[in-house]
């Protein structure tokens, strides 16, 4: 397959970015901070979580300082990194420098060209047409993928992504719905931002292309909104997800270095699975940050359900669940900090946690803690394990803000209604 020309303006963005950075002191500061980001991107687990925590503390402190003179400041360090810029549309790729948590090194297509999706139909899983989303995501080079207008894309088979890609829905209302959805399989450096992902179906028993040079037979897929299978350095941010066949966001089979942030999740049963199975021990190195999300109406369970690895659940707003909010099996480490848990009125569903597939004599040794969480309407969190802070070093990825601020931090969760020429 050949890559036909599509709108490119990376050189223009580069010059504009320099001019605006020097003209705006706050952007200048952020630009200088971005230069400190390690250039080497590794797919191994984060080796020194304390450094991650220190970096995010600095980002949060900068956000607090900006509250004094930027009316759009929320104290959410991701949003305050880019949403205050009225020229965000000309500086799209700066978003890649705003990630935090275990997925903070996910640069997506930051260093590549802009690809504009113009064709919302004509999905051909084997020979995708130029201008379609599928044609964009399978390319070998880094790409920052945006959309020419509002569109709904109904895929015929899974959208199998290649490495170093960003799908950026800002500036348009982009729905991926009614068919199979996004698969991130054995690739790295992926950003999924600003999409409405819903009503995802199973696919498979079909040929699907995953690069310009290769297509192959796909067995039946689960029907997840976003499926991360052996993927590393992945950031899923500011999406609205609901009503999929299996999970909304699932990460399995050795996936790691993931941040799931600022998403609005609704109307779904099994929301988020992190870890393939109790017997799949390769997930022991999994590290996932779940931050600033709103778990909203119509949700039942698995927010998330964890196995084996290290999970930092921080400053999320849990306003609805029917069975439980956070669960797990196979000795995961769960670090819950600064969340707001509003229990349902159902008498026997007040417990936030569910220790699964093990007797108490076993799960009482699993490291699960609640620190600074706001527990409302009778909600209660069953902690377990030794409780020593050292036990949570590999499950710490950012500094939690007070749970009393969760409403403000998460008020913009989900896909944003960004329009060109105005703050987002």
C-alpha positions in Angstrom: 0.0 0.0 0.0 1.2 3.5 -0.7 0.5 6.5 1.5 -1.2 9.1 -0.5 -0.7 12.8 0.4 -2.9 14.2 3.1 -2.9 17.7 4.8 0.4 18.3 6.6 1.2 21.3 8.7 3.7 20.1 11.2 6.3 22.7 10.1 3.7 25.5 10.5 2.8 24.1 13.9 6.5 24.1 14.9 7.0 27.7 14.1 3.7 28.8 15.6 4.4 26.8 18.8 7.8 28.6 19.3 6.2 32.0 18.8 3.4 31.4 21.2 5.6 29.8 23.8 7.9 32.8 23.9 5.0 35.2 24.0 3.2 33.5 26.9 5.2 33.1 30.1 3.1 30.2 31.4 3.5 28.4 28.1 7.2 29.1 28.2 7.4 27.5 31.6 5.5 24.4 30.3 7.8 24.3 27.3 10.9 24.3 29.5 9.4 21.5 31.7 8.7 19.5 28.6 12.4 19.6 27.7 13.1 17.8 31.0 11.0 14.8 29.9 13.2 11.8 29.3 13.9 11.3 25.7 14.3 7.5 26.0 11.0 5.7 25.9 11.2 2.3 27.5 8.5 -0.4 27.5 9.7 -1.8 30.8 7.7 -1.1 34.1 8.4 2.2 35.8 11.5 1.5 37.9 11.5 4.5 40.2 7.9 5.5 41.0 9.1 8.1 43.4 10.5 10.2 40.5 7.1 9.9 38.8 5.4 11.2 42.0 7.8 14.1 42.3 7.3 15.2 38.7 3.5 15.1 39.1 3.7 17.0 42.4 5.5 19.7 40.5 2.8 19.7 37.8 0.0 20.0 40.4 1.8 22.8 42.2 2.1 24.6 38.9 -1.6 24.1 38.3 -2.4 25.6 41.8 -0.2 28.7 41.1 -2.0 29.2 37.7 -5.4 29.2 39.4 -4.7 32.8 40.5 -4.7 34.3 37.0 -6.2 31.8 34.6 -9.9 31.5 34.7 -9.9 28.0 33.1 -7.6 26.6 35.8 -9.1 23.6 37.5 -6.2 22.2 39.5 -6.4 19.1 37.2 -2.8 19.0 36.0 -3.6 17.4 32.7 -6.3 19.9 31.7 -4.4 22.9 33.1 -1.4 21.9 30.9 -3.3 22.6 27.6 -6.9 23.7 28.0 -6.1 27.3 28.8 -4.5 27.8 25.4 -7.0 29.4 23.0 -4.7 28.3 20.2 -4.9 24.6 21.2 -5.9 23.7 17.6 -2.6 25.1 16.3 -0.7 23.4 19.1 -2.4 20.0 19.1 0.7 17.9 19.5 1.5 19.7 22.8 -1.1 17.5 24.4 1.4 14.6 24.4 3.5 16.5 26.9 0.6 16.7 29.4 0.2 13.1 30.4 0.8 12.0 34.0 0.9 8.7 35.8 2.3 5.4 34.6 1.4 6.3 31.0 3.1 9.7 31.0 5.7 8.7 28.5 3.1 7.8 25.8 3.9 10.3 23.1 1.6 8.9 20.4 2.1 10.7 17.1 3.7 13.8 18.7 6.8 13.7 16.4 4.9 12.9 13.2 2.7 14.6 10.7 -1.0 15.5 11.0 -3.4 13.2 9.2 -6.9 14.5 8.6 -9.7 11.9 8.5 -12.2 13.0 5.8 -14.1 9.8 5.1 -16.4 8.4 7.9 -17.7 5.5 5.8 -16.2 3.0 3.3 -14.5 1.0 6.0 -12.5 -1.7 4.3 -10.7 -3.9 6.8 -8.2 -5.3 4.3 -7.7 -2.4 1.8 -8.6 0.8 3.7 -9.0 3.9 1.6 -6.9 7.0 2.1 -8.8 9.5 4.3 -10.4 6.9 6.5 -9.5 6.3 10.1 -8.4 2.7 9.5 -6.0 3.9 6.7 -4.4 6.4 9.2 -3.9 4.0 12.2 -2.1 1.2 10.3 0.7 3.4 8.9 4.2 2.7 10.0 5.3 6.3 10.8 4.1 8.4 13.7 0.9 10.2 13.0 -1.4 12.7 14.8 -4.8 11.8 13.5 -7.6 14.5 13.6 -11.1 14.8 11.9 -12.3 17.2 9.3 -15.8 17.4 10.7 -18.3 15.7 13.0 -18.7 12.1 12.1 -19.9 8.7 13.2 -17.7 5.8 12.2 -19.1 2.3 12.2 -16.3 -0.1 11.7 -16.7 -3.5 10.1 -13.9 -5.1 12.1 -11.6 -4.2 14.9 -9.5 -1.0 14.4 -6.0 -2.5 14.8 -3.6 0.3 15.6 0.1 0.6 14.7 2.6 2.2 17.1 3.1 5.9 17.7 -0.4 7.1 16.8 -2.7 9.7 18.4 -6.4 9.7 17.7 -7.5 13.3 18.6 -11.2 14.0 18.4 -10.9 17.6 19.6 -12.8 20.2 17.5 -15.3 17.7 16.2 -17.9 15.3 17.6 -16.5 11.9 16.7 -18.4 8.7 17.5 -16.9 5.2 17.1 -20.0 3.1 17.5 -22.2 0.3 16.3 -19.4 -2.1 15.3 -16.1 -3.4 16.6 -13.9 -0.7 18.1 -10.3 0.0 19.1 -7.6 -2.7 19.5 -4.1 -1.8 20.8 -2.2 -5.1 20.4 1.5 -5.5 20.9 2.2 -1.9 20.0 3.5 1.1 21.9 3.0 4.8 22.3 -0.7 5.3 21.7 -3.0 8.2 22.7 -6.7 8.0 22.5 -8.3 11.4 23.2 -11.7 13.1 22.8 -13.8 10.3 21.3 -17.3 9.0 22.0 -16.9 5.2 22.0 -20.1 3.3 22.5 -22.3 0.3 21.5 -19.2 -1.6 20.4 -19.8 -5.1 19.0 -17.8 -8.3 18.5 -15.9 -8.7 15.3 -13.7 -11.4 13.9 -13.6 -14.5 11.7 -12.3 -12.1 9.1 -9.2 -10.7 7.5 -8.0 -7.4 9.0 -5.0 -5.3 8.0 -2.7 -4.1 10.8 0.1 -2.4 8.7 0.6 -1.4 5.1 2.5 -4.7 4.5 0.5 -7.2 6.5 -3.1 -8.4 7.0 -4.2 -11.6 8.7 -7.0 -13.7 10.0 -8.7 -12.4 13.2 -10.6 -14.7 15.6 -13.7 -13.4 17.3 -13.0 -10.3 19.4 -14.6 -9.4 22.8 -16.3 -6.2 21.7 -14.4 -3.9 24.1 -14.5 -0.1 23.6 -10.7 0.0 23.9 -8.8 -3.3 24.1 -5.1 -3.1 25.2 -3.4 -6.5 24.6 0.3 -6.5 25.2 0.4 -2.8 24.7 2.7 -0.4 26.5 2.9 3.4 27.0 -0.8 4.0 26.4 -2.9 7.0 27.4 -6.7 7.0 27.2 -7.9 10.5 28.1 -11.2 12.5 27.9 -13.3 10.0 26.2 -17.0 9.2 26.7 -17.6 5.4 26.9 -20.7 3.4 27.3 -22.7 0.2 26.4 -20.1 -2.1 24.9 -20.3 -5.8 24.5 -17.6 -6.7 27.0 -15.4 -4.0 28.7 -15.2 -0.3 28.2 -11.4 -0.3 28.6 -9.6 -3.7 29.2 -5.8 -4.2 29.5 -4.4 -7.7 29.5 -1.5 -10.0 28.4 1.5 -8.1 29.8 0.2 -4.6 29.0 1.8 -1.9 31.2 2.7 1.8 31.5 -1.0 2.9 31.1 -2.9 6.0 32.2 -6.7 6.1 32.0 -7.8 9.6 32.8 -10.6 12.2 32.5 -13.0 9.7 31.0 -16.8 9.6 31.5 -18.1 6.1 31.7 -21.8 5.2 31.9 -24.4 2.5 31.2 -22.3 -0.6 31.3 -21.8 -3.8 33.3 -18.2 -4.9 33.4 -16.4 -1.6 33.1 -12.7 -2.2 33.2 -10.6 -5.4 33.4 -6.9 -5.1 34.2 -5.2 -8.4 34.0 -5.9 -11.4 31.8 -6.5 -14.3 34.3 -5.4 -15.5 37.7 -3.0 -17.9 36.1 -1.4 -15.4 33.7 1.5 -14.3 35.8 3.1 -12.1 33.1 0.7 -9.4 34.3 2.6 -9.1 37.6 4.5 -6.1 36.1 1.4 -4.3 35.0 1.2 -0.7 36.2 -1.9 1.4 35.5 -3.0 4.8 36.7 -6.7 5.5 36.9 -7.2 9.2 37.5 -9.8 12.0 37.3 -12.5 9.8 35.7 -16.2 10.0 36.4 -17.8 6.6 36.9 -21.4 7.6 36.3 -25.0 6.3 35.8 -25.8 2.8 34.8 -22.5 1.2 35.9 -22.5 -2.2 37.7 -19.0 -3.4 38.5 -15.3 -3.5 37.7 -14.1 0.1 38.1 -11.6 -1.6 37.8 -11.2 -5.3 38.4 -7.5 -6.0 38.9 -5.2 -9.0 38.8 -1.5 -9.4 39.8 -0.1 -5.9 39.1 0.0 -2.4 40.6 -2.9 -0.1 40.3 -3.1 3.6 41.4 -6.8 4.7 41.6 -6.7 8.4 42.3 -9.1 11.4 42.4 -11.9 9.7 40.6 -15.6 10.3 41.2 -17.7 7.2 41.8 -21.3 8.3 41.7 -22.9 5.0 40.6 -22.4 1.2 41.0 -24.7 -1.7 41.6 -22.5 -4.5 42.8 -19.1 -3.0 43.7 -16.6 -0.4 42.5 -13.1 -1.8 42.8 -12.3 -5.5 42.9 -9.6 -8.0 42.2 -8.0 -11.4 42.5 -4.6 -13.0 42.4 -2.9 -10.6 44.8 -3.0 -7.2 43.0 -1.7 -4.1 44.8 -4.4 -1.4 44.8 -3.7 2.1 46.0 -6.9 4.1 46.3 -6.3 7.8 47.1 -8.5 10.9 47.2 -11.5 9.4 45.5 -15.2 10.1 46.1 -17.3 7.0 46.6 -21.1 7.6 46.7 -22.7 4.2 47.6 -26.0 3.2 46.0 -29.1 3.1 48.0 -29.1 -0.7 47.6 -28.6 -2.1 51.2 -26.2 -4.9 50.3 -24.1 -2.9 47.8 -22.4 -0.3 50.1 -19.0 -1.9 50.0 -16.6 -0.3 47.5 -14.3 -3.3 47.3 -14.7 -7.0 46.4 -11.8 -9.4 47.1 -12.6 -12.2 44.5 -11.8 -15.9 44.1 -10.0 -16.4 47.4 -10.8 -17.0 51.0 -10.3 -14.3 53.6 -7.3 -16.2 54.9 -5.6 -15.5 51.5 -6.9 -12.1 50.5 -6.2 -10.5 53.9 -2.6 -10.4 52.8 -3.2 -8.5 49.5 -2.1 -4.9 49.7 -5.3 -2.8 49.2 -5.5 0.6 50.9 -7.8 3.6 51.1 -6.1 6.9 51.8 -8.0 10.2 51.9 -11.0 8.8 50.1 -14.4 10.4 50.7 -16.9 7.6 51.6 -20.6 8.7 51.3 -24.1 7.3 51.7 -22.7 4.4 53.8 -19.9 3.4 51.4 -17.1 1.5 53.1 -13.7 0.2 51.8 -12.3 -3.1 53.1 -8.6 -2.6 53.3 -6.1 -5.5 53.5 -2.4 -6.3 53.7 0.4 -5.0 55.8 -0.4 -1.3 55.3 3.2 -0.2 55.1 3.7 2.7 52.7 6.7 0.9 51.2 4.3 -1.8 49.9 2.7 0.8 47.6 5.8 2.3 46.0 5.2 0.5 42.7 1.5 1.5 42.9 2.1 5.2 43.3 2.2 7.4 40.2 1.1 10.9 41.2 0.2 13.0 44.2 -3.5 12.8 45.1 -5.4 16.0 45.7 -8.0 16.2 48.5 -11.1 14.2 47.8 -13.2 17.3 48.5 -11.9 18.7 45.2 -12.9 15.7 43.1 -16.1 17.3 41.8 -14.1 20.2 40.4 -11.3 18.1 39.0 -13.7 15.7 37.2 -16.3 18.2 36.1 -14.9 18.1 32.5 -14.6 14.3 32.3 -15.5 12.8 29.0 -15.2 14.0 25.4 -14.9 17.8 25.4 -16.9 20.2 23.2 -13.7 22.0 21.9 -14.1 24.6 19.2 -11.4 26.3 17.2 -10.3 29.7 18.4 -11.5 29.4 22.0 -10.3 27.8 25.1 -11.4 24.2 25.3 
